[in-house]
Amino acid sequence: MAMSARMFYAKKQNTVVPTHPAISDDDEEDDDDVADPDFVPPTHNQDIPCSDTDPSARRKWIQPVVEVLQENDSEDSEYSEDDNDDDDDDDDDNVQPAVQAQRPRPGKSAPRPTTWHKVDLNNTALPEYQHAAPDYIDMPFQYFIRYFDAQIISHITYQTNLYAAQKDINTTFSTNENEIMTFLAILIYMGVVQLPSVEDYWAMETRVPQVADLMSSKRFRLLKRVIHFNDNTQIPGTSDRFFKVRPLFSYLNNAFRREPQTPKQSVDEVMVAYKGKTAGNLRQYIKSKPDKWGFKLFARASEDGFIHDMVLYQGKTTLEAHDVPQTPEQKVLGATSQIVAVLASTMSSPTTTAIFADNFFTSMELVRYLRDQNCRYTGTARDNRIKNPPLKSIKEMEKKAVPRGTYDYATSDDGILAVRWKDNRTVTLLSTDMGVEPMSSVIRYCSETKMKEPVSCPAIIKSYNANMGGIDKSDMLVHLYRTPMKSKRWYLRLFAYAVDVSITNAWVVYRRDSMALGVKDQSLKDFRIQVFRGASGQTSAKSSSRRSSSSSVESLSMYVAVPEPVRGHRSHTPNEAVRFDLSLFHAPVHDKRQTCKYCSRKGNIVRSNVVCRVCKVHLCMNSERNCFIRYHE
């Protein structure tokens, strides 16, 4: 678990990037970015007769305007490190502390002298998170629009129409909020039912009616080509390299921060997969991530996977473009420590919260800063960032004679615990939250005895392992049903991630509500399908009319997606929390005849044309019987 400082510092490299953020706007979207290896370019322009221009002149004409950016390899060169793991930590042990003390960073005061003692931390435990039980379980679509709300849809609609007019002032293109919501619904469904190509959803052999009945292929491709999120005329003078999608993430961050947070928060990196070249060095590489190439985000999440805040990495201007201003105390911290400080500043209750992060972020200055804010912190640390506490050296602990489970610890005069523990490798942690006691054990496989054996483990290690996985859990949920968005416009990949993280966050809150009420919850796949139905207004698979201007509420009141009965299968039964929730609009809707869910018995089958719009079951409603009222009492 120990990591080298080489993981933090990157080598100098030259990267070719577009000089203008809008350089990729006029590129047509492409479903296949891989070039044909057998393609031979023509020697002349086939569209213009008798064009015999010089080949070198043609190549010069099609070359986009670019600039070359150079990255520094100093610690404050703005996180330009690519997180490359290195198994050799020997360089950390050769750093002389006296040299470090003589060369403080510009604008930073000399390091504070630290006195260490052989004592343990004895803090009171943080209160357990208790989720407030709601009055009822809402519909999945309602959870989704808590975050991806009507304000975002209205903003996307306006910017899309504006962008289309900017490209061609004589265009007749125009869209509205309802069509953008339908476009969004199609993307959500494509994340569940994935086909090799976008055209396959409309092709005769592979047609998917849930998609093809909502919108034509031509209209979908047109919307994908012109959808936009910010005004290009405002680009001059801005230092924000994520200007294209900044409003979208600002809206989402504000919505995510409003949700209650758990007392255990984790900070880590998120990679949004992208392998294209049009984004320049906004595209990062981290070999330890499932998606090694893509856009790097820093995020803060609760232990159950709810992301509360995100920072888009863009180099030196990362925090300048973020919507949370920095304080003077934060600006004197190291580059990566500033990220944690800014993410922690948006927490609703820092005094009852503990933050967990890995050694990419941890430093003694960060732990002290958070302690001054009455916020607890636990994180793995690199040997050259912990001010040399009196611990056994890494070289000494990694000797074969030192058994696994050996640990050493010391506490500073201002209450910061430093622990070094040997597992498969030696790991160092800093903490103001947990101490070494009570000791426990973990099971490890011993290669010598060929058996699993217990290994002693300090409490701080167990707490770190239990609470550090919030970001990883969110990543796992996003990757299960990822929205497909392949395009030369690099920022559409971030738009797709914004949709996915909104759905996964909505599902996490839905699960919290279900657990608080003791109700069985839906899987993420079923939840996503229900969000699609709510967003599209498509509630009947047999409804073939394409929706252009009618609202989702109007469509839901006309049709009900009643599952077709299958012989030998159990009939559809609604959730009891939904069935008896009178705040929902349980309206009778006329549909084809099916068996009444309330009064039918074996040998006495009664059929009805009336179906409940919410429960999606048929019920009698005539002069003889009123099963509709009885079923909901």
TAPEMO-V141947 format. One record per residue. N is the residue number from 1. RES is the residue in three letters. BURIAL is b if it has 16 or more other ideal C-beta (glycine too) atoms within 10 Angstrom, else e. Layout:
n=N res=RES burial=BURIAL
n=N res=RES burial=BURIAL
This chain:
n=1 res=MET burial=b
n=2 res=ALA burial=b
n=3 res=MET burial=b
n=4 res=SER burial=b
n=5 res=ALA burial=b
n=6 res=ARG burial=b
n=7 res=MET burial=b
n=8 res=PHE burial=b
n=9 res=TYR burial=b
n=10 res=ALA burial=b
n=11 res=LYS burial=e
n=12 res=LYS burial=e
n=13 res=GLN burial=e
n=14 res=ASN burial=e
n=15 res=THR burial=e
n=16 res=VAL burial=e
n=17 res=VAL burial=b
n=18 res=PRO burial=b
n=19 res=THR burial=e
n=20 res=HIS burial=e
n=21 res=PRO burial=b
n=22 res=ALA burial=e
n=23 res=ILE burial=e
n=24 res=SER burial=b
n=25 res=ASP burial=b
n=26 res=ASP burial=e
n=27 res=ASP burial=e
n=28 res=GLU burial=e
n=29 res=GLU burial=b
n=30 res=ASP burial=e
n=31 res=ASP burial=e
n=32 res=ASP burial=e
n=33 res=ASP burial=e
n=34 res=VAL burial=e
n=35 res=ALA burial=e
n=36 res=ASP burial=e
n=37 res=PRO burial=e
n=38 res=ASP burial=e
n=39 res=PHE burial=e
n=40 res=VAL burial=e
n=41 res=PRO burial=e
n=42 res=PRO burial=e
n=43 res=THR burial=e
n=44 res=HIS burial=e
n=45 res=ASN burial=e
n=46 res=GLN burial=e
n=47 res=ASP burial=e
n=48 res=ILE burial=e
n=49 res=PRO burial=e
n=50 res=CYS burial=e
n=51 res=SER burial=e
n=52 res=ASP burial=e
n=53 res=THR burial=e
n=54 res=ASP burial=e
n=55 res=PRO burial=e
n=56 res=SER burial=e
n=57 res=ALA burial=e
n=58 res=ARG burial=e
n=59 res=ARG burial=e
n=60 res=LYS burial=e
n=61 res=TRP burial=e
n=62 res=ILE burial=e
n=63 res=GLN burial=e
n=64 res=PRO burial=e
n=65 res=VAL burial=e
n=66 res=VAL burial=e
n=67 res=GLU burial=e
n=68 res=VAL burial=e
n=69 res=LEU burial=e
n=70 res=GLN burial=e
n=71 res=GLU burial=b
n=72 res=ASN burial=e
n=73 res=ASP burial=e
n=74 res=SER burial=e
n=75 res=GLU burial=b
n=76 res=ASP burial=b
n=77 res=SER burial=b
n=78 res=GLU burial=b
n=79 res=TYR burial=b
n=80 res=SER burial=b
n=81 res=GLU burial=b
n=82 res=ASP burial=b
n=83 res=ASP burial=b
n=84 res=ASN burial=b
n=85 res=ASP burial=e
n=86 res=ASP burial=e
n=87 res=ASP burial=e
n=88 res=ASP burial=e
n=89 res=ASP burial=b
n=90 res=ASP burial=e
n=91 res=ASP burial=e
n=92 res=ASP burial=b
n=93 res=ASP burial=e
n=94 res=ASN burial=e
n=95 res=VAL burial=e
n=96 res=GLN burial=e
n=97 res=PRO burial=e
n=98 res=ALA burial=e
n=99 res=VAL burial=e
n=100 res=GLN burial=e
n=101 res=ALA burial=e
n=102 res=GLN burial=e
n=103 res=ARG burial=e
n=104 res=PRO burial=e
n=105 res=ARG burial=e
n=106 res=PRO burial=e
n=107 res=GLY burial=e
n=108 res=LYS burial=e
n=109 res=SER burial=e
n=110 res=ALA burial=e
n=111 res=PRO burial=e
n=112 res=ARG burial=e
n=113 res=PRO burial=e
n=114 res=THR burial=b
n=115 res=THR burial=e
n=116 res=TRP burial=b
n=117 res=HIS burial=e
n=118 res=LYS burial=e
n=119 res=VAL burial=e
n=120 res=ASP burial=b
n=121 res=LEU burial=b
n=122 res=ASN burial=e
n=123 res=ASN burial=e
n=124 res=THR burial=e
n=125 res=ALA burial=e
n=126 res=LEU burial=b
n=127 res=PRO burial=e
n=128 res=GLU burial=e
n=129 res=TYR burial=e
n=130 res=GLN burial=e
n=131 res=HIS burial=e
n=132 res=ALA burial=e
n=133 res=ALA burial=e
n=134 res=PRO burial=e
n=135 res=ASP burial=e
n=136 res=TYR burial=e
n=137 res=ILE burial=b
n=138 res=ASP burial=b
n=139 res=MET burial=b
n=140 res=PRO burial=b
n=141 res=PHE burial=b
n=142 res=GLN burial=e
n=143 res=TYR burial=b
n=144 res=PHE burial=b
n=145 res=ILE burial=b
n=146 res=ARG burial=b
n=147 res=TYR burial=b
n=148 res=PHE burial=b
n=149 res=ASP burial=e
n=150 res=ALA burial=e
n=151 res=GLN burial=e
n=152 res=ILE burial=b
n=153 res=ILE burial=b
n=154 res=SER burial=e
n=155 res=HIS burial=b
n=156 res=ILE burial=b
n=157 res=THR burial=b
n=158 res=TYR burial=e
n=159 res=GLN burial=b
n=160 res=THR burial=b
n=161 res=ASN burial=b
n=162 res=LEU burial=e
n=163 res=TYR burial=b
n=164 res=ALA burial=b
n=165 res=ALA burial=e
n=166 res=GLN burial=e
n=167 res=LYS burial=e
n=168 res=ASP burial=e
n=169 res=ILE burial=e
n=170 res=ASN burial=e
n=171 res=THR burial=e
n=172 res=THR burial=e
n=173 res=PHE burial=e
n=174 res=SER burial=e
n=175 res=THR burial=b
n=176 res=ASN burial=e
n=177 res=GLU burial=b
n=178 res=ASN burial=b
n=179 res=GLU burial=b
n=180 res=ILE burial=b
n=181 res=MET burial=b
n=182 res=THR burial=b
n=183 res=PHE burial=b
n=184 res=LEU burial=b
n=185 res=ALA burial=b
n=186 res=ILE burial=b
n=187 res=LEU burial=b
n=188 res=ILE burial=b
n=189 res=TYR burial=b
n=190 res=MET burial=b
n=191 res=GLY burial=b
n=192 res=VAL burial=b
n=193 res=VAL burial=e
n=194 res=GLN burial=e
n=195 res=LEU burial=e
n=196 res=PRO burial=e
n=197 res=SER burial=e
n=198 res=VAL burial=b
n=199 res=GLU burial=e
n=200 res=ASP burial=e
n=201 res=TYR burial=b
n=202 res=TRP burial=b
n=203 res=ALA burial=e
n=204 res=MET burial=e
n=205 res=GLU burial=e
n=206 res=THR burial=e
n=207 res=ARG burial=e
n=208 res=VAL burial=b
n=209 res=PRO burial=e
n=210 res=GLN burial=b
n=211 res=VAL burial=b
n=212 res=ALA burial=b
n=213 res=ASP burial=b
n=214 res=LEU burial=b
n=215 res=MET burial=b
n=216 res=SER burial=e
n=217 res=SER burial=e
n=218 res=LYS burial=e
n=219 res=ARG burial=b
n=220 res=PHE burial=b
n=221 res=ARG burial=b
n=222 res=LEU burial=e
n=223 res=LEU burial=b
n=224 res=LYS burial=b
n=225 res=ARG burial=b
n=226 res=VAL burial=b
n=227 res=ILE burial=b
n=228 res=HIS burial=b
n=229 res=PHE burial=b
n=230 res=ASN burial=b
n=231 res=ASP burial=e
n=232 res=ASN burial=b
n=233 res=THR burial=e
n=234 res=GLN burial=e
n=235 res=ILE burial=e
n=236 res=PRO burial=e
n=237 res=GLY burial=e
n=238 res=THR burial=e
n=239 res=SER burial=e
n=240 res=ASP burial=b
n=241 res=ARG burial=b
n=242 res=PHE burial=b
n=243 res=PHE burial=b
n=244 res=LYS burial=b
n=245 res=VAL burial=b
n=246 res=ARG burial=b
n=247 res=PRO burial=b
n=248 res=LEU burial=b
n=249 res=PHE burial=b
n=250 res=SER burial=e
n=251 res=TYR burial=b
n=252 res=LEU burial=b
n=253 res=ASN burial=b
n=254 res=ASN burial=e
n=255 res=ALA burial=b
n=256 res=PHE burial=b
n=257 res=ARG burial=e
n=258 res=ARG burial=e
n=259 res=GLU burial=b
n=260 res=PRO burial=e
n=261 res=GLN burial=b
n=262 res=THR burial=b
n=263 res=PRO burial=b
n=264 res=LYS burial=b
n=265 res=GLN burial=b
n=266 res=SER burial=b
n=267 res=VAL burial=b
n=268 res=ASP burial=b
n=269 res=GLU burial=b
n=270 res=VAL burial=b
n=271 res=MET burial=b
n=272 res=VAL burial=b
n=273 res=ALA burial=b
n=274 res=TYR burial=b
n=275 res=LYS burial=e
n=276 res=GLY burial=b
n=277 res=LYS burial=e
n=278 res=THR burial=b
n=279 res=ALA burial=b
n=280 res=GLY burial=b
n=281 res=ASN burial=b
n=282 res=LEU burial=b
n=283 res=ARG burial=b
n=284 res=GLN burial=b
n=285 res=TYR burial=e
n=286 res=ILE burial=b
n=287 res=LYS burial=e
n=288 res=SER burial=e
n=289 res=LYS burial=b
n=290 res=PRO burial=e
n=291 res=ASP burial=b
n=292 res=LYS burial=e
n=293 res=TRP burial=e
n=294 res=GLY burial=b
n=295 res=PHE burial=b
n=296 res=LYS burial=b
n=297 res=LEU burial=b
n=298 res=PHE burial=b
n=299 res=ALA burial=b
n=300 res=ARG burial=b
n=301 res=ALA burial=b
n=302 res=SER burial=b
n=303 res=GLU burial=b
n=304 res=ASP burial=b
n=305 res=GLY burial=b
n=306 res=PHE burial=b
n=307 res=ILE burial=b
n=308 res=HIS burial=b
n=309 res=ASP burial=b
n=310 res=MET burial=b
n=311 res=VAL burial=b
n=312 res=LEU burial=b
n=313 res=TYR burial=b
n=314 res=GLN burial=b
n=315 res=GLY burial=e
n=316 res=LYS burial=e
n=317 res=THR burial=e
n=318 res=THR burial=b
n=319 res=LEU burial=b
n=320 res=GLU burial=e
n=321 res=ALA burial=b
n=322 res=HIS burial=b
n=323 res=ASP burial=e
n=324 res=VAL burial=b
n=325 res=PRO burial=e
n=326 res=GLN burial=e
n=327 res=THR burial=e
n=328 res=PRO burial=e
n=329 res=GLU burial=e
n=330 res=GLN burial=b
n=331 res=LYS burial=e
n=332 res=VAL burial=b
n=333 res=LEU burial=b
n=334 res=GLY burial=b
n=335 res=ALA burial=b
n=336 res=THR burial=b
n=337 res=SER burial=b
n=338 res=GLN burial=b
n=339 res=ILE burial=b
n=340 res=VAL burial=b
n=341 res=ALA burial=b
n=342 res=VAL burial=b
n=343 res=LEU burial=b
n=344 res=ALA burial=b
n=345 res=SER burial=b
n=346 res=THR burial=b
n=347 res=MET burial=b
n=348 res=SER burial=e
n=349 res=SER burial=e
n=350 res=PRO burial=b
n=351 res=THR burial=e
n=352 res=THR burial=e
n=353 res=THR burial=b
n=354 res=ALA burial=b
n=355 res=ILE burial=b
n=356 res=PHE burial=b
n=357 res=ALA burial=b
n=358 res=ASP burial=b
n=359 res=ASN burial=b
n=360 res=PHE burial=b
n=361 res=PHE burial=b
n=362 res=THR burial=b
n=363 res=SER burial=b
n=364 res=MET burial=b
n=365 res=GLU burial=b
n=366 res=LEU burial=b
n=367 res=VAL burial=b
n=368 res=ARG burial=b
n=369 res=TYR burial=b
n=370 res=LEU burial=b
n=371 res=ARG burial=e
n=372 res=ASP burial=e
n=373 res=GLN burial=b
n=374 res=ASN burial=e
n=375 res=CYS burial=b
n=376 res=ARG burial=b
n=377 res=TYR burial=b
n=378 res=THR burial=b
n=379 res=GLY burial=b
n=380 res=THR burial=b
n=381 res=ALA burial=b
n=382 res=ARG burial=b
n=383 res=ASP burial=b
n=384 res=ASN burial=b
n=385 res=ARG burial=b
n=386 res=ILE burial=b
n=387 res=LYS burial=b
n=388 res=ASN burial=e
n=389 res=PRO burial=b
n=390 res=PRO burial=e
n=391 res=LEU burial=b
n=392 res=LYS burial=e
n=393 res=SER burial=e
n=394 res=ILE burial=b
n=395 res=LYS burial=e
n=396 res=GLU burial=e
n=397 res=MET burial=b
n=398 res=GLU burial=e
n=399 res=LYS burial=e
n=400 res=LYS burial=e
n=401 res=ALA burial=e
n=402 res=VAL burial=e
n=403 res=PRO burial=e
n=404 res=ARG burial=e
n=405 res=GLY burial=b
n=406 res=THR burial=b
n=407 res=TYR burial=b
n=408 res=ASP burial=b
n=409 res=TYR burial=b
n=410 res=ALA burial=b
n=411 res=THR burial=b
n=412 res=SER burial=b
n=413 res=ASP burial=e
n=414 res=ASP burial=e
n=415 res=GLY burial=e
n=416 res=ILE burial=b
n=417 res=LEU burial=b
n=418 res=ALA burial=b
n=419 res=VAL burial=b
n=420 res=ARG burial=b
n=421 res=TRP burial=b
n=422 res=LYS burial=b
n=423 res=ASP burial=b
n=424 res=ASN burial=e
n=425 res=ARG burial=e
n=426 res=THR burial=b
n=427 res=VAL burial=b
n=428 res=THR burial=b
n=429 res=LEU burial=b
n=430 res=LEU burial=b
n=431 res=SER burial=b
n=432 res=THR burial=b
n=433 res=ASP burial=b
n=434 res=MET burial=b
n=435 res=GLY burial=b
n=436 res=VAL burial=b
n=437 res=GLU burial=e
n=438 res=PRO burial=e
n=439 res=MET burial=e
n=440 res=SER burial=e
n=441 res=SER burial=e
n=442 res=VAL burial=e
n=443 res=ILE burial=e
n=444 res=ARG burial=e
n=445 res=TYR burial=e
n=446 res=CYS burial=e
n=447 res=SER burial=e
n=448 res=GLU burial=e
n=449 res=THR burial=e
n=450 res=LYS burial=e
n=451 res=MET burial=e
n=452 res=LYS burial=e
n=453 res=GLU burial=e
n=454 res=PRO burial=e
n=455 res=VAL burial=b
n=456 res=SER burial=e
n=457 res=CYS burial=b
n=458 res=PRO burial=b
n=459 res=ALA burial=b
n=460 res=ILE burial=b
n=461 res=ILE burial=b
n=462 res=LYS burial=b
n=463 res=SER burial=b
n=464 res=TYR burial=b
n=465 res=ASN burial=e
n=466 res=ALA burial=e
n=467 res=ASN burial=b
n=468 res=MET burial=b
n=469 res=GLY burial=b
n=470 res=GLY burial=b
n=471 res=ILE burial=b
n=472 res=ASP burial=b
n=473 res=LYS burial=b
n=474 res=SER burial=b
n=475 res=ASP burial=b
n=476 res=MET burial=e
n=477 res=LEU burial=b
n=478 res=VAL burial=b
n=479 res=HIS burial=e
n=480 res=LEU burial=e
n=481 res=TYR burial=b
n=482 res=ARG burial=b
n=483 res=THR burial=b
n=484 res=PRO burial=e
n=485 res=MET burial=b
n=486 res=LYS burial=b
n=487 res=SER burial=b
n=488 res=LYS burial=b
n=489 res=ARG burial=b
n=490 res=TRP burial=b
n=491 res=TYR burial=b
n=492 res=LEU burial=b
n=493 res=ARG burial=b
n=494 res=LEU burial=b
n=495 res=PHE burial=b
n=496 res=ALA burial=b
n=497 res=TYR burial=b
n=498 res=ALA burial=b
n=499 res=VAL burial=b
n=500 res=ASP burial=b
n=501 res=VAL burial=b
n=502 res=SER burial=b
n=503 res=ILE burial=b
n=504 res=THR burial=b
n=505 res=ASN burial=b
n=506 res=ALA burial=b
n=507 res=TRP burial=b
n=508 res=VAL burial=b
n=509 res=VAL burial=b
n=510 res=TYR burial=b
n=511 res=ARG burial=b
n=512 res=ARG burial=b
n=513 res=ASP burial=b
n=514 res=SER burial=b
n=515 res=MET burial=e
n=516 res=ALA burial=e
n=517 res=LEU burial=e
n=518 res=GLY burial=e
n=519 res=VAL burial=e
n=520 res=LYS burial=e
n=521 res=ASP burial=b
n=522 res=GLN burial=b
n=523 res=SER burial=e
n=524 res=LEU burial=b
n=525 res=LYS burial=e
n=526 res=ASP burial=e
n=527 res=PHE burial=b
n=528 res=ARG burial=b
n=529 res=ILE burial=b
n=530 res=GLN burial=b
n=531 res=VAL burial=b
n=532 res=PHE burial=b
n=533 res=ARG burial=b
n=534 res=GLY burial=b
n=535 res=ALA burial=b
n=536 res=SER burial=b
n=537 res=GLY burial=b
n=538 res=GLN burial=b
n=539 res=THR burial=b
n=540 res=SER burial=e
n=541 res=ALA burial=e
n=542 res=LYS burial=e
n=543 res=SER burial=b
n=544 res=SER burial=e
n=545 res=SER burial=e
n=546 res=ARG burial=e
n=547 res=ARG burial=b
n=548 res=SER burial=e
n=549 res=SER burial=e
n=550 res=SER burial=e
n=551 res=SER burial=e
n=552 res=SER burial=b
n=553 res=VAL burial=e
n=554 res=GLU burial=e
n=555 res=SER burial=b
n=556 res=LEU burial=b
n=557 res=SER burial=e
n=558 res=MET burial=e
n=559 res=TYR burial=b
n=560 res=VAL burial=b
n=561 res=ALA burial=e
n=562 res=VAL burial=b
n=563 res=PRO burial=e
n=564 res=GLU burial=e
n=565 res=PRO burial=e
n=566 res=VAL burial=e
n=567 res=ARG burial=e
n=568 res=GLY burial=e
n=569 res=HIS burial=e
n=570 res=ARG burial=e
n=571 res=SER burial=e
n=572 res=HIS burial=e
n=573 res=THR burial=e
n=574 res=PRO burial=e
n=575 res=ASN burial=e
n=576 res=GLU burial=e
n=577 res=ALA burial=b
n=578 res=VAL burial=b
n=579 res=ARG burial=b
n=580 res=PHE burial=e
n=581 res=ASP burial=b
n=582 res=LEU burial=e
n=583 res=SER burial=e
n=584 res=LEU burial=b
n=585 res=PHE burial=e
n=586 res=HIS burial=b
n=587 res=ALA burial=e
n=588 res=PRO burial=e
n=589 res=VAL burial=b
n=590 res=HIS burial=e
n=591 res=ASP burial=b
n=592 res=LYS burial=e
n=593 res=ARG burial=e
n=594 res=GLN burial=b
n=595 res=THR burial=e
n=596 res=CYS burial=b
n=597 res=LYS burial=b
n=598 res=TYR burial=b
n=599 res=CYS burial=b
n=600 res=SER burial=b
n=601 res=ARG burial=e
n=602 res=LYS burial=e
n=603 res=GLY burial=e
n=604 res=ASN burial=e
n=605 res=ILE burial=e
n=606 res=VAL burial=b
n=607 res=ARG burial=e
n=608 res=SER burial=b
n=609 res=ASN burial=e
n=610 res=VAL burial=b
n=611 res=VAL burial=b
n=612 res=CYS burial=b
n=613 res=ARG burial=b
n=614 res=VAL burial=b
n=615 res=CYS burial=b
n=616 res=LYS burial=b
n=617 res=VAL burial=b
n=618 res=HIS burial=b
n=619 res=LEU burial=b
n=620 res=CYS burial=b
n=621 res=MET burial=b
n=622 res=ASN burial=e
n=623 res=SER burial=e
n=624 res=GLU burial=e
n=625 res=ARG burial=b
n=626 res=ASN burial=e
n=627 res=CYS burial=b
n=628 res=PHE burial=b
n=629 res=ILE burial=e
n=630 res=ARG burial=e
n=631 res=TYR burial=b
n=632 res=HIS burial=b
n=633 res=GLU burial=e
